[in-house]
Every structure is written in structure tokens, then in C-alpha cells.
Amino acid sequence: MGIFSKRPLLLAVALSFGTASMAAHANIERDPRGSFWQNQSDGWFFYKDPPEPVEEVIEEPEPEPLEGVTVTEPPEPPPAPEPEGPPPPEPLSAEWFRENIPKYRDAAWNDPTVENVQAFFYLQRYMMDRSEQFSDAAQLATMGHPILDEANRRPTAGAGSRQLDRIAANNRTTILDKLAERVGIFYFYDSECQECAEITNVVKMLERTFAIIPISLDGKDLPGNPFPDFRPDDGHAEQVGMERVPALFLAEPSGEFAAFAHGPISLNDARERIVLAALRVGWISREEFNQTRPVRNLDQDLSDMIDPAEFMPSGDDNNFIPPAELLERFNQSGGYR
């Protein structure tokens, strides 16, 4: 093929490159991002997302009030009612008197007119009459009752009461003799203590039953040397918690002590206190202690016979039980029927 025969082919190729170049130029103008070749400085990041469109916020106009229409606010709820207090006491009741008698008394005192003073004395007379009614009813309620009548515990007749005293005294002597086998008595004194000298005779009489251990705080005997075998205090007073002289303590060999006197006392008082102190520390039982009391029927003790758990609440705010129901509960719990 000759050179002239190739010219149409070359011309066609040249025209095709020119057309492609023009088309590419046209595309660049249409695409604002340009081509890779024009933005080759971006490298692999030549492609960028287009910015997100901004949503246009359209504010709705507030509705115009209708003509001739009145808008009213809803009414506020009424306040909650306050809780009602307890009802006032009935006139001339015990509660009424507790609350009002001081007012009538103060009115009569602050303004002593005839009317004010008479009003107070009328109320006072009413209370006295009601008290007499209560006293009469108390006698009717307790007279002959096996638990409520005090005559069943301590006879009112002289012969009966004296007999109880003798029985209680004999029982006390028995208890004291029994205690003397177990405990002794520490007697703390000071040689210059006048009260210590006065109680010497009582201590000597107690020595007939108990072993007495005299302990002198100042290392000397009392005037007249009533306790030649005394011991000087060697920490005993501090050990038992002595507060003042003269002082008497029950002492057990195990090291347990029970104070029953700080000061002068009579012999009979000392014997009663010894029994009571022995009960307190558990050296005698409650039954033994009751035998030394000049009272009968101590086994009918309501505080021991009644179980508070059996008195269930009745529903009242103060757990008040009506009198008839209360009596029934006492009877069911072991009281008198």
C-alpha cells in the first residue's frame, strides 16, 4: 500500500483523538469535581462526597384567636381537706375535767368574781361527789373477792395480822440460818466514825448467826475494842465497791458480794435487808422470799398469772379494751371467775 493510501486511516485516527479530547473537555466543564487528571494532587482521595443538602425549616404561624371566643384557664383543684382531729371530750367526763378544770381555776384566781369562784366550786363539788361514788363502787367490787380483796392477803383484825407477823418472822429466821451456811458478812468501819460505833451492837447480834469479818479502813479498832480480830483494809473496800462507812456486805466464798447497808440500821431492818439482798443475787428463790412476808395468797399474783400476749389489740388507736371484754380476758387467762 502506498503512502497516500494510508492517509485516510491516519486522518480518521486523528479525528477520533480530537473528538475524544473535546468530549473529555466538555465533561470536565459539566462536572465541577473535574477529572482525575486535573485533580491528580488529591491522589487516591480525588473522590469527595457532595455536601448534604440543608433542610429548610418552615415556621408555622401561630393560629389567630377566633373572634367572639373567650379562652378560660382550667380551674385549680380544691385543696385537700385537712385530717380531722379527735373529737372534743364529753362534758363533765374525766377527759373534760383534765383539760378544763385548770382553766376554771385560773379564771377564778385571775378574776375572782362571785360567778367565776362559784363555777369552780361547783365543778370541785362534782368531782368530790364522783370520787365518793367511785369509793363506794370500789368497796362493792372488791369486798369478798378472792383476788381483789386485800383482807384476803393481810387480815384487818389484830389477831390475824399478828399471827401472820409471827409466821413471817419464823420463816425469816429459817432463811437466815440457811444463808449463814453459805455466806458471811463484811463489816467496813473507821475507828473515828461515830455511826460505826452506834451500829456495833447490831453487828454483834448478827454475829450470832453469821460469820462477821470486821475490816478497818484506818487499821484501828473501834473504841472499847469490840472487834479484836479485825483486819486492816487491803483493797477489800475497793473490790466490793464500798461508798461510805459503816457498810455491811454479804460475802460468798466464790467472791460474790451483795451490799445491804451503808449507814446505821436496826437489827430487824438488817435481817429483812439480808433476805432481800439474797433474793437479788439469786441465793434464795422467790417462793422462799414470799415466806418471809406477812401477807397471804401471794401465789395469786396477776402479773405472773396473766400473759400480756393473750390481750390482743381491740382495734382502738390506744388498744383500749372495753371493761366487759377486759374482765372476760382476765377470767380466761386464769383470773377469778
C-alpha positions in Angstrom: 0.0 0.0 0.0 1.4 3.4 -0.8 1.9 6.4 1.4 -1.2 8.0 0.0 -3.3 5.0 0.7 -2.5 5.4 4.5 -3.5 9.0 4.8 -7.3 8.3 5.1 -6.6 6.0 8.1 -4.3 8.4 9.8 -6.8 11.2 9.3 -9.5 9.0 10.8 -7.4 8.3 13.8 -6.5 11.9 14.3 -10.1 12.9 14.1 -11.1 10.3 16.6 -8.5 11.6 19.2 -9.6 15.1 18.6 -13.2 14.2 19.2 -12.4 12.3 22.4 -10.4 15.3 23.7 -13.2 17.6 23.1 -15.7 15.2 24.7 -13.4 15.0 27.8 -13.1 18.8 28.0 -16.9 19.1 27.8 -17.3 16.6 30.6 -14.8 18.4 32.8 -16.8 21.6 32.4 -20.0 19.8 33.3 -18.5 18.0 36.3 -17.4 20.6 38.9 -15.1 17.9 40.6 -13.0 17.7 37.4 -11.3 14.6 36.2 -8.7 12.5 37.9 -6.0 14.1 35.7 -7.0 17.7 36.7 -7.2 16.7 40.4 -4.2 14.4 40.5 -2.8 16.2 43.6 -5.7 14.6 45.6 -4.2 11.2 44.9 -6.5 8.4 46.0 -8.8 10.9 47.6 -9.9 12.5 44.4 -13.4 11.5 45.1 -15.3 13.6 47.6 -18.9 13.2 48.8 -21.1 16.0 47.8 -22.3 18.3 50.7 -25.5 17.2 52.3 -28.5 19.4 51.5 -29.6 21.8 54.2 -33.2 21.3 55.2 -35.2 24.5 55.2 -37.2 24.9 58.4 -40.5 26.5 57.8 -42.0 28.1 60.9 -45.7 27.6 61.1 -47.6 30.8 62.0 -49.4 30.8 65.4 -53.1 30.3 65.0 -55.0 33.6 65.3 -57.6 33.7 68.1 -61.1 33.3 66.9 -63.3 36.3 67.1 -66.0 36.1 69.8 -64.5 33.1 71.5 -63.1 33.5 75.1 -60.4 31.1 76.3 -60.6 30.3 80.0 -57.9 28.6 82.1 -59.0 25.3 83.8 -59.9 25.8 87.5 -57.3 24.8 90.1 -58.2 21.7 92.1 -59.6 22.4 95.6 -57.1 21.9 98.4 -57.1 18.5 100.1 -59.2 18.5 103.3 -57.1 18.6 106.5 -57.3 15.5 108.6 -59.9 15.8 111.4 -58.5 15.7 114.9 -60.0 13.7 117.7 -63.5 14.8 118.8 -63.7 17.0 121.9 -64.3 15.2 125.2 -67.8 14.8 126.5 -68.8 17.4 129.1 -68.1 16.5 132.7 -66.1 13.4 131.7 -62.7 12.6 133.1 -61.0 13.9 129.9 -63.1 17.1 130.0 -62.1 17.8 133.6 -58.4 17.1 132.9 -58.5 19.7 130.1 -60.8 22.3 131.6 -60.6 22.4 135.4 -57.3 24.3 135.3 -59.0 26.9 133.1 -61.8 27.4 135.6 -59.4 27.5 138.5 -57.2 30.1 136.7 -60.2 32.2 135.8 -61.3 32.2 139.4 -57.8 33.2 140.5 -57.2 35.8 137.9 -60.7 37.4 138.1 -62.2 36.3 141.5 -65.8 37.3 140.8 -68.7 35.5 142.5 -69.6 33.8 139.3 -66.1 32.6 138.5 -65.5 31.3 142.0 -68.9 29.6 142.2 -68.4 27.9 138.8 -65.1 26.5 140.0 -66.5 25.3 143.3 -69.5 23.6 141.5 -67.0 21.7 139.4 -65.0 20.8 142.5 -68.1 19.6 144.3 -69.0 17.4 141.3 -65.5 15.8 141.4 -65.8 15.1 145.1 -69.2 13.5 144.7 -68.0 11.4 141.8 -65.0 10.3 143.9 -67.3 9.2 146.7 -69.3 7.2 144.1 -66.1 5.6 142.9 -65.1 4.7 146.5 -68.4 3.1 147.2 -68.2 1.1 144.0 -64.6 0.1 144.8 -65.8 -1.5 148.1 -68.6 -3.3 146.3 -66.3 -4.6 143.6 -63.5 -5.8 146.0 -65.4 -6.9 149.1 -65.2 -10.7 149.4 -63.3 -11.1 146.1 -60.6 -13.8 146.4 -58.1 -11.7 144.4 -59.1 -8.1 144.8 -60.0 -8.0 148.5 -56.9 -7.0 150.4 -58.3 -8.6 153.5 -57.5 -11.9 151.9 -53.9 -11.0 151.9 -53.5 -9.1 155.1 -56.3 -9.6 157.8 -57.6 -6.4 159.2 -58.2 -8.0 162.6 -55.3 -7.5 165.0 -55.1 -11.2 166.0 -54.9 -12.3 162.4 -52.3 -9.8 161.4 -50.1 -10.6 164.5 -50.3 -14.3 163.6 -49.0 -13.5 160.1 -46.2 -11.5 161.6 -45.1 -14.4 163.7 -45.2 -16.8 160.9 -43.2 -14.5 158.6 -40.6 -13.9 161.4 -40.1 -17.6 161.9 -39.7 -18.2 158.2 -37.2 -15.4 158.0 -35.1 -16.9 160.8 -35.1 -20.2 158.9 -34.0 -18.5 155.7 -31.3 -16.6 157.6 -29.9 -19.8 159.2 -29.8 -21.3 155.7 -28.0 -18.3 154.3 -25.5 -18.3 157.1 -24.2 -21.7 155.9 -23.4 -20.2 152.6 -22.4 -16.5 153.2 -20.7 -14.3 155.7 -20.8 -10.5 156.4 -18.0 -8.0 155.7 -18.3 -5.0 158.1 -16.3 -1.9 157.0 -15.7 0.8 159.6 -13.4 3.6 160.6 -12.2 3.9 164.2 -13.2 7.5 164.4 -16.6 7.1 162.8 -19.4 7.8 165.3 -22.0 6.0 163.3 -19.8 2.9 163.1 -19.7 2.9 166.9 -23.5 3.2 167.1 -24.0 0.1 164.8 -21.6 -2.0 166.8 -24.4 -3.7 168.9 -26.4 -4.6 165.7 -23.3 -6.2 164.2 -22.6 -8.1 167.4 -26.2 -9.5 167.3 -25.8 -10.5 163.7 -22.6 -12.3 164.7 -24.8 -14.9 166.5 -26.0 -16.1 163.1 -23.3 -15.1 160.6 -19.6 -15.1 160.4 -18.6 -11.5 160.7 -15.3 -10.2 159.2 -14.6 -6.7 160.5 -12.4 -4.6 158.2 -10.9 -1.3 159.5 -10.1 1.3 156.9 -7.6 3.1 159.2 -6.1 0.0 160.7 -7.5 0.5 164.2 -10.3 -1.0 166.2 -13.4 0.9 167.4 -13.4 2.4 170.9 -13.7 -0.4 173.5 -12.1 -2.9 171.1 -15.3 -4.7 170.1 -13.5 -6.4 167.2 -10.1 -7.5 168.4 -9.7 -9.8 165.4 -10.3 -7.0 162.8 -8.4 -6.9 159.5 -6.9 -3.8 158.0 -8.3 -2.9 154.6 -6.1 -4.4 151.9 -8.1 -3.4 148.8 -11.3 -5.1 150.0 -13.3 -1.8 150.1 -12.5 -1.0 146.5 -13.1 -4.6 145.5 -16.7 -4.6 146.8 -17.5 -1.0 145.7 -17.9 0.4 149.2 -19.2 4.0 149.2 -19.2 5.1 152.9 -18.9 3.7 156.4 -20.4 2.0 158.2 -21.0 -0.6 155.4 -22.3 -4.1 155.5 -21.9 -6.7 152.7 -22.9 -10.3 152.3 -19.9 -12.2 151.0 -19.8 -15.6 149.4 -16.5 -17.6 149.3 -16.7 -17.6 145.5 -16.1 -13.9 145.5 -19.7 -12.6 145.0 -20.8 -9.7 147.2 -24.2 -8.0 147.9 -24.4 -4.7 149.8 -27.3 -4.4 152.3 -26.5 -1.3 154.3 -24.5 1.9 154.1 -25.2 3.6 157.4 -26.8 2.8 160.8 -29.8 0.3 160.7 -31.8 -1.6 163.3 -31.5 -5.4 163.8 -34.9 -6.1 162.3 -34.2 -3.9 159.3 -30.8 -5.7 158.8 -32.4 -9.1 158.8 -35.0 -8.0 156.2 -32.4 -6.4 154.1 -30.2 -9.6 154.2 -33.1 -11.6 152.8 -33.9 -9.1 150.1 -30.2 -8.9 149.1 -30.0 -12.6 148.9 -33.1 -12.6 146.6 -31.5 -10.0 144.4 -28.3 -12.1 143.7 -30.2 -15.4 143.5 -29.1 -17.0 146.7 -32.8 -17.7 147.6 -35.9 -18.2 145.5 -38.9 -16.0 145.1 -41.0 -18.6 146.9 -38.6 -18.6 149.9 -38.7 -14.8 149.9 -42.5 -14.7 149.9 -42.5 -16.9 153.0 -40.8 -14.1 155.0 -43.6 -11.6 154.1 -46.6 -11.2 156.4 -49.0 -11.5 153.6 -51.2 -14.4 152.4 -52.1 -15.7 148.9 -49.0 -14.4 147.3 -49.4 -17.2 144.8 -52.3 -15.3 143.3 -50.1 -12.7 141.6 -51.8 -11.4 138.5 -48.6 -10.3 137.0 -47.5 -13.9 137.0 -50.9 -15.4 136.1 -51.6 -13.2 133.1 -49.9 -13.4 129.8 -49.9 -10.0 128.1 -49.8 -11.7 124.7 -53.3 -13.0 125.3 -54.6 -9.4 125.5 -54.8 -8.9 121.7 -55.5 -5.3 120.5 -59.1 -4.5 120.0 -58.6 -2.2 117.1 -58.7 1.1 119.0 -55.9 3.5 118.4 -54.8 3.1 122.0 -55.6 -0.6 122.2 -58.4 0.2 124.6 -60.4 -2.9 125.6 -64.0 -2.4 126.8 -64.4 -3.2 130.6 -66.7 -6.2 130.0 -64.3 -7.7 127.4 -61.3 -7.0 129.7 -62.9 -8.9 132.5 -63.6 -11.8 130.2 -60.0 -11.9 129.1 -58.8 -11.8 132.7 -61.0 -14.7 133.6 -59.9 -16.7 130.6 -56.3 -16.1 131.5 -56.5 -17.6 135.0 -58.2 -14.8 136.9 -61.2 -15.2 139.2 -64.5 -16.4 137.6 
